[in-house]
């Protein structure tokens, strides 16, 4: 087991049809510590006191942050999806949008393409497929599908673009749910609601105790999971095998939630991890406004 923060690779030889041999990397897990690059408050002029989801909008070169609790608080001003620069600043002219009235609990968000954004809702137990325009805002009422039975706490969502599956994370059951469209070719839930396929990946065996965020890492066809309990990011194979465990304890996060990968804010060309932190829950303090946005550099 490596403790040097680098990926250790063993090689597996696979005999192909016709006698050829392919050498495939087989990752063995490594432990490392992320470097905290920056911490930003989300107590903007139009604040996000409980940021729960985050994604990167590459077309507009900005972060997109969802807040599932802000509409329950007096400081709500009609926005629960916020735009921010990589340096954590909010534009006064283009603040964001709202998921209401179709979702009042947008826990997770993932921008798949310039025209598609996924939103998870852990009250309705649904994933919404939101068509978006070039400005990154919805163009109509989205389609959605149920996550029931089984996934009753959809804290975050991402799409594995390698095969088009939608992956959600359940913070209560400590599990990932990998959903694929069934024979009808559309996401409409597993039976009896529809004919989707679903694979459940348990995470507690890895030491995960309160997973809140998930993001797809296309370079290695892997998943990144944020765990509040261990204050770490787990890089996993699509089948749930552990590749990396990355500590984010240097930020002393209170309730780390969503995660995304995006260009480093310093313009170096490096890819960094951006993680949102809800801070104190509004049920504990209805006047709280302590959301945070972290930028980390890590070995992936």
C-alpha angles and dihedrals in degrees: 000000000000119000096179099093094248131112113256113209129200121187126236120197115217121191110222129207108280094033100283122139125222121197111215127187115239110198120223114200124260133192122224143155123244118230112235107230101175144349121209131185117232091206088114126160084273096033135212102204095173109031107186107164135037136182139166123249102204094182091061096027096233144109121255116207128190124206117198096187108040094091089062092061135077092242093064111126102179099280128102099157112063135193118219137171121245086260091058099254124141121222114231092210101047109029103159139259144270133253092208135145093023096044127025095174110048098175098162137027135187127179104213098176141340089280104035133061125171121216125188122207118198094193097051091033091225142124116223120209102211120197109215135191129226089278090061094246128122118271097197146338109317130232115243141185133205124251092203135147103046111003103078100156109048099181096167144000139206138168122237097217093194089077104004095248121150115227124199130182126223115208094191099048093035091229145125119226115207109197127189129184113259129224092301089063097231134097107252104142133264122293132331090027096042146328102273120140120233136192119192118210116194116216105185091086087066093054094262111146107166113017112188108164141038133184133177118242103204097187091069099019086243139137128236116211125191114212121196094194097059096025090231143118115232119206108207138183115243089262093052102263115149117247103160138004110200121190117223093178091116088080093051090222118198101200110358110196130160127028136195139168118236140151115291113265092234093067093241094131092245118135113234136188117247116198130181124215122205095202116193114008117247089231087064096042115013091193097052119129103172105125117148139200118205130195116203134183113213142165110255 
